[in-house]
Amino acid sequence: MFVTESKSPKETIQIGKKIGKQLKGGDIIALSGELGTGKTQLIKGIAEGIGVINSRYVRSPSFTFINEYNGKIKLYHIDLYRLKDEKEALELGLEEIFFGQNGATVIEWADKIPSLLPNELLLIKLKYTGKSTRSIEIVAKGKRYEEVLKHAFY
């Protein structure tokens, strides 16, 4: 586990960039945190790290659940904020994205689908610690993700 603090959206993006540089196809990142804690900023940084050209256009999907971005690998950005239940998630074909794609997948509001998440992933929790500060807790579940964490932050 690695815990850091971000003092601004720019710092959150930089933390995401460190993670994104380590990702490969098939990697899965599960994000949780209240509204406004910086999940989308973190994803912008991950996109930059992966090599998405216009990462400033990375936004939470408004009318769809999934956005795709092209970089050195594809980035699948899933936002489950509007998800009603896990059954609805199954109808989206999330398992195909998790296990059948060659890109990295980042899931906002991943805590809405606990039984559908793979056992091995990078779990990131963002929490308010002040008006503009956030605690970012990163837990590596599995050897692959321990390597991501190690190379990104140590």
TORVO-605287 format. One line per field, with one value per atom (N, C-alpha, C): residue number from 1; residue in three letters; x, y, z. Coordinates in steps of 0.1 Angstrom, whole numbers. Atoms other than C-alpha are relative to their C-alpha. Example, Ala and Ser with C-alpha at 12.3 -4.5 7.8 and 13.67 -1.06 7.14 Angstrom:
REM residues 2
i = (1:1:1:2:2:2)
aa = (ALA:ALA:ALA:SER:SER:SER)
xx = (9:123:9:-9:137:-8)
yy = (-12:-45:12:-11:-11:11)
zz = (0:78:0:0:71:8)
END
This chain:
REM residues 154
i = (1:1:1:2:2:2:3:3:3:4:4:4:5:5:5:6:6:6:7:7:7:8:8:8:9:9:9:10:10:10:11:11:11:12:12:12:13:13:13:14:14:14:15:15:15:16:16:16:17:17:17:18:18:18:19:19:19:20:20:20:21:21:21:22:22:22:23:23:23:24:24:24:25:25:25:26:26:26:27:27:27:28:28:28:29:29:29:30:30:30:31:31:31:32:32:32:33:33:33:34:34:34:35:35:35:36:36:36:37:37:37:38:38:38:39:39:39:40:40:40:41:41:41:42:42:42:43:43:43:44:44:44:45:45:45:46:46:46:47:47:47:48:48:48:49:49:49:50:50:50:51:51:51:52:52:52:53:53:53:54:54:54:55:55:55:56:56:56:57:57:57:58:58:58:59:59:59:60:60:60:61:61:61:62:62:62:63:63:63:64:64:64:65:65:65:66:66:66:67:67:67:68:68:68:69:69:69:70:70:70:71:71:71:72:72:72:73:73:73:74:74:74:75:75:75:76:76:76:77:77:77:78:78:78:79:79:79:80:80:80:81:81:81:82:82:82:83:83:83:84:84:84:85:85:85:86:86:86:87:87:87:88:88:88:89:89:89:90:90:90:91:91:91:92:92:92:93:93:93:94:94:94:95:95:95:96:96:96:97:97:97:98:98:98:99:99:99:100:100:100:101:101:101:102:102:102:103:103:103:104:104:104:105:105:105:106:106:106:107:107:107:108:108:108:109:109:109:110:110:110:111:111:111:112:112:112:113:113:113:114:114:114:115:115:115:116:116:116:117:117:117:118:118:118:119:119:119:120:120:120:121:121:121:122:122:122:123:123:123:124:124:124:125:125:125:126:126:126:127:127:127:128:128:128:129:129:129:130:130:130:131:131:131:132:132:132:133:133:133:134:134:134:135:135:135:136:136:136:137:137:137:138:138:138:139:139:139:140:140:140:141:141:141:142:142:142:143:143:143:144:144:144:145:145:145:146:146:146:147:147:147:148:148:148:149:149:149:150:150:150:151:151:151:152:152:152:153:153:153:154:154:154)
aa = (MET:MET:MET:PHE:PHE:PHE:VAL:VAL:VAL:THR:THR:THR:GLU:GLU:GLU:SER:SER:SER:LYS:LYS:LYS:SER:SER:SER:PRO:PRO:PRO:LYS:LYS:LYS:GLU:GLU:GLU:THR:THR:THR:ILE:ILE:ILE:GLN:GLN:GLN:ILE:ILE:ILE:GLY:GLY:GLY:LYS:LYS:LYS:LYS:LYS:LYS:ILE:ILE:ILE:GLY:GLY:GLY:LYS:LYS:LYS:GLN:GLN:GLN:LEU:LEU:LEU:LYS:LYS:LYS:GLY:GLY:GLY:GLY:GLY:GLY:ASP:ASP:ASP:ILE:ILE:ILE:ILE:ILE:ILE:ALA:ALA:ALA:LEU:LEU:LEU:SER:SER:SER:GLY:GLY:GLY:GLU:GLU:GLU:LEU:LEU:LEU:GLY:GLY:GLY:THR:THR:THR:GLY:GLY:GLY:LYS:LYS:LYS:THR:THR:THR:GLN:GLN:GLN:LEU:LEU:LEU:ILE:ILE:ILE:LYS:LYS:LYS:GLY:GLY:GLY:ILE:ILE:ILE:ALA:ALA:ALA:GLU:GLU:GLU:GLY:GLY:GLY:ILE:ILE:ILE:GLY:GLY:GLY:VAL:VAL:VAL:ILE:ILE:ILE:ASN:ASN:ASN:SER:SER:SER:ARG:ARG:ARG:TYR:TYR:TYR:VAL:VAL:VAL:ARG:ARG:ARG:SER:SER:SER:PRO:PRO:PRO:SER:SER:SER:PHE:PHE:PHE:THR:THR:THR:PHE:PHE:PHE:ILE:ILE:ILE:ASN:ASN:ASN:GLU:GLU:GLU:TYR:TYR:TYR:ASN:ASN:ASN:GLY:GLY:GLY:LYS:LYS:LYS:ILE:ILE:ILE:LYS:LYS:LYS:LEU:LEU:LEU:TYR:TYR:TYR:HIS:HIS:HIS:ILE:ILE:ILE:ASP:ASP:ASP:LEU:LEU:LEU:TYR:TYR:TYR:ARG:ARG:ARG:LEU:LEU:LEU:LYS:LYS:LYS:ASP:ASP:ASP:GLU:GLU:GLU:LYS:LYS:LYS:GLU:GLU:GLU:ALA:ALA:ALA:LEU:LEU:LEU:GLU:GLU:GLU:LEU:LEU:LEU:GLY:GLY:GLY:LEU:LEU:LEU:GLU:GLU:GLU:GLU:GLU:GLU:ILE:ILE:ILE:PHE:PHE:PHE:PHE:PHE:PHE:GLY:GLY:GLY:GLN:GLN:GLN:ASN:ASN:ASN:GLY:GLY:GLY:ALA:ALA:ALA:THR:THR:THR:VAL:VAL:VAL:ILE:ILE:ILE:GLU:GLU:GLU:TRP:TRP:TRP:ALA:ALA:ALA:ASP:ASP:ASP:LYS:LYS:LYS:ILE:ILE:ILE:PRO:PRO:PRO:SER:SER:SER:LEU:LEU:LEU:LEU:LEU:LEU:PRO:PRO:PRO:ASN:ASN:ASN:GLU:GLU:GLU:LEU:LEU:LEU:LEU:LEU:LEU:LEU:LEU:LEU:ILE:ILE:ILE:LYS:LYS:LYS:LEU:LEU:LEU:LYS:LYS:LYS:TYR:TYR:TYR:THR:THR:THR:GLY:GLY:GLY:LYS:LYS:LYS:SER:SER:SER:THR:THR:THR:ARG:ARG:ARG:SER:SER:SER:ILE:ILE:ILE:GLU:GLU:GLU:ILE:ILE:ILE:VAL:VAL:VAL:ALA:ALA:ALA:LYS:LYS:LYS:GLY:GLY:GLY:LYS:LYS:LYS:ARG:ARG:ARG:TYR:TYR:TYR:GLU:GLU:GLU:GLU:GLU:GLU:VAL:VAL:VAL:LEU:LEU:LEU:LYS:LYS:LYS:HIS:HIS:HIS:ALA:ALA:ALA:PHE:PHE:PHE:TYR:TYR:TYR)
xx = (8:0:9:-7:11:-10:9:-5:7:-6:2:-11:9:-14:1:0:-24:-5:4:-26:-7:6:-41:-4:3:-57:12:-13:-23:8:-8:-6:-7:7:-34:3:-3:-28:14:-14:10:1:0:3:-6:5:-19:9:-10:8:10:-9:32:-6:7:7:-1:3:-2:13:-13:35:3:-4:36:-11:11:4:2:0:1:-14:13:-28:-5:6:-51:0:0:-44:-13:12:-73:2:-1:-76:-14:13:-106:1:-1:-112:-13:12:-135:3:-1:-141:-13:12:-168:1:0:-179:10:-9:-152:14:-12:-123:12:-11:-103:2:-2:-110:2:-2:-113:13:-13:-82:11:-10:-63:0:1:-76:6:-7:-64:15:-14:-30:4:-2:-32:0:1:-42:13:-13:-11:11:-11:11:0:2:-3:3:-4:4:-12:12:-32:4:-5:-25:-7:8:-53:-7:5:-57:-9:8:-73:-15:13:-104:-6:5:-107:-10:11:-140:-7:9:-163:-11:10:-187:-13:13:-220:-12:12:-244:3:-4:-225:8:-8:-207:15:-14:-175:5:-7:-151:13:-13:-121:9:-10:-89:12:-12:-59:13:-13:-24:10:-9:5:-8:10:-23:-14:14:-61:-2:5:-75:-15:14:-110:-4:4:-126:-14:14:-157:-4:5:-178:-13:12:-204:-9:8:-219:-15:15:-253:-5:3:-252:-10:10:-283:5:-4:-269:10:-10:-244:-6:7:-270:2:-2:-269:14:-14:-231:3:-2:-233:-5:6:-255:9:-10:-227:11:-10:-204:14:-12:-178:10:-10:-163:8:-7:-154:11:-10:-136:11:-10:-119:10:-8:-107:3:-1:-110:7:-6:-92:15:-14:-57:4:-3:-60:-1:1:-59:-14:13:-92:0:1:-99:-15:14:-132:-3:4:-147:-13:11:-172:1:-2:-158:-6:6:-172:-15:13:-206:-1:0:-196:10:-11:-175:1:-1:-184:4:-4:-176:15:-14:-141:9:-9:-112:8:-8:-91:13:-12:-60:-3:2:-61:7:-5:-49:-12:11:-73:4:-4:-72:-12:11:-93:5:-3:-94:-9:8:-106:4:-2:-110:8:-7:-85:0:2:-92:-7:7:-107:6:-7:-81:10:-9:-62:-7:6:-68:10:-8:-55:-2:2:-48:7:-5:-44:0:-1:-32:4:-2:-34:2:-3:-18:-5:5:-37:5:-6:-15:14:-14:21:2:-1:16:-2:3:2:9:-11:29:11:-11:53:-4:5:32:3:-1:32:15:-14:69:7:-7:80:-6:6:56:5:-2:65:12:-11:96:13)
yy = (-12:0:12:-12:35:11:-11:67:13:-13:102:10:-11:136:9:-9:158:14:-14:196:8:-7:204:-9:9:190:-3:3:194:-11:11:172:-13:13:146:-5:4:146:-6:5:141:-14:14:111:-10:9:96:-3:1:102:-11:10:81:-14:13:53:-4:3:55:-4:4:52:-14:14:18:-10:9:3:-7:8:-24:-5:6:-40:-10:9:-59:5:-5:-38:7:-6:-27:8:-9:2:3:-3:6:12:-13:41:1:-4:51:13:-12:83:9:-8:109:9:-10:134:11:-11:160:-3:3:141:-1:0:140:-12:12:107:3:-3:123:6:-5:143:-10:11:112:-8:7:95:9:-8:125:-2:3:119:-14:13:82:0:-1:90:7:-6:113:-10:10:86:-11:11:61:6:-7:87:5:-6:99:14:-13:130:11:-12:153:-4:5:141:11:-11:175:-3:3:161:-12:11:132:5:-4:135:-12:11:113:-1:1:98:5:-6:118:-8:7:98:-14:14:65:-3:4:45:-2:3:39:10:-8:62:-7:6:50:11:-10:69:-8:6:60:6:-3:61:-11:12:36:-13:10:13:7:-6:19:2:-2:34:0:1:23:7:-8:49:-3:4:35:8:-8:57:-6:7:38:9:-8:68:-2:1:64:-14:14:26:-3:3:12:-12:12:-22:-8:8:-49:-7:7:-66:9:-10:-34:0:0:-36:-12:12:-71:2:-3:-59:9:-8:-34:-8:8:-62:3:-4:-51:-12:11:-86:-1:1:-85:11:-11:-52:-4:4:-65:-11:12:-98:-2:3:-95:11:-12:-62:1:-2:-52:13:-13:-18:-1:-2:-6:5:-4:-1:7:-8:26:1:0:23:10:-9:53:-6:6:43:-15:14:8:-7:6:2:-4:4:-2:-14:13:-35:-9:8:-53:-14:14:-88:-2:1:-81:3:-4:-68:-12:11:-91:0:1:-103:8:-7:-87:13:-14:-49:10:-11:-16:8:-7:-1:13:-13:36:7:-7:55:14:-15:93:5:-5:111:15:-14:148:0:-2:159:15:-15:197:5:-7:222:-4:3:215:-11:11:185:-13:13:149:-11:11:117:-11:10:91:-13:13:55:-10:9:30:-14:14:-8:-9:9:-33:-14:14:-66:-9:9:-91:5:-3:-93:11:-10:-73:14:-13:-44:5:-4:-45:6:-6:-39:14:-13:-10:10:-9:6:2:-1:-1:10:-8:14:15:-13:44:9:-9:56:-3:3:39:1)
zz = (0:0:0:1:-8:2:-3:6:-3:3:-7:2:-1:-4:-13:11:-33:5:-5:-27:-11:11:-61:-11:12:-93:-8:8:-110:6:-6:-84:-2:2:-87:-14:14:-125:-1:0:-119:7:-6:-96:-10:11:-123:-11:11:-149:4:-5:-128:-1:1:-127:-15:14:-164:-7:7:-175:3:-3:-159:-5:4:-174:-13:12:-200:-3:3:-218:10:-9:-195:14:-14:-164:3:-5:-143:12:-12:-119:5:-6:-96:9:-8:-82:8:-8:-53:7:-6:-36:-2:1:-30:-13:11:-57:3:-1:-63:6:-6:-48:-9:10:-80:-9:8:-97:-15:14:-131:-3:2:-126:0:0:-117:-13:13:-149:-11:10:-169:0:-2:-155:-5:5:-162:-16:14:-198:-6:4:-201:0:-2:-188:-11:11:-214:-13:13:-241:-8:7:-249:-4:6:-271:7:-6:-258:13:-12:-223:7:-6:-214:-4:4:-232:8:-8:-208:10:-9:-190:4:-4:-171:-11:10:-196:5:-5:-194:-4:5:-216:-3:2:-219:13:-11:-193:-3:3:-212:-11:10:-231:-3:4:-251:-4:4:-256:-6:6:-278:5:-4:-265:-5:4:-267:2:-1:-255:1:-2:-254:15:-14:-222:0:-2:-213:13:-12:-189:3:-3:-172:12:-11:-150:4:-5:-129:9:-9:-111:-1:2:-127:0:0:-124:11:-10:-106:9:-8:-96:-9:6:-105:-13:12:-129:-12:11:-150:-6:4:-151:-9:9:-165:-14:13:-193:-8:7:-202:-7:5:-210:7:-7:-184:1:-1:-181:-13:12:-218:0:-1:-212:9:-10:-181:-5:3:-196:-15:14:-234:-8:8:-243:2:-1:-249:6:-6:-232:15:-15:-196:3:-4:-178:13:-12:-152:3:-4:-133:11:-10:-115:7:-8:-87:0:0:-87:12:-12:-52:-3:3:-69:-6:6:-85:7:-7:-58:-4:3:-68:-14:14:-105:-2:2:-99:0:-1:-106:13:-13:-76:-1:1:-90:-8:6:-97:8:-8:-85:5:-7:-60:5:-4:-55:7:-8:-28:2:-1:-29:11:-11:2:2:-4:12:13:-12:37:4:-1:33:-12:11:9:-13:13:-18:1:-1:-4:0:1:-10:5:-3:4:-11:11:-23:5:-5:-10:-12:11:-35:5:-5:-28:-13:11:-52:4:-3:-53:-12:10:-71:-4:3:-82:-11:10:-114:5:-5:-95:11:-9:-69:-8:8:-97:-5:4:-110:11:-11:-76:3:-3:-70:-11:11:-104:-1:0:-101:11:-12:-66:8:-9:-52:-8)
END
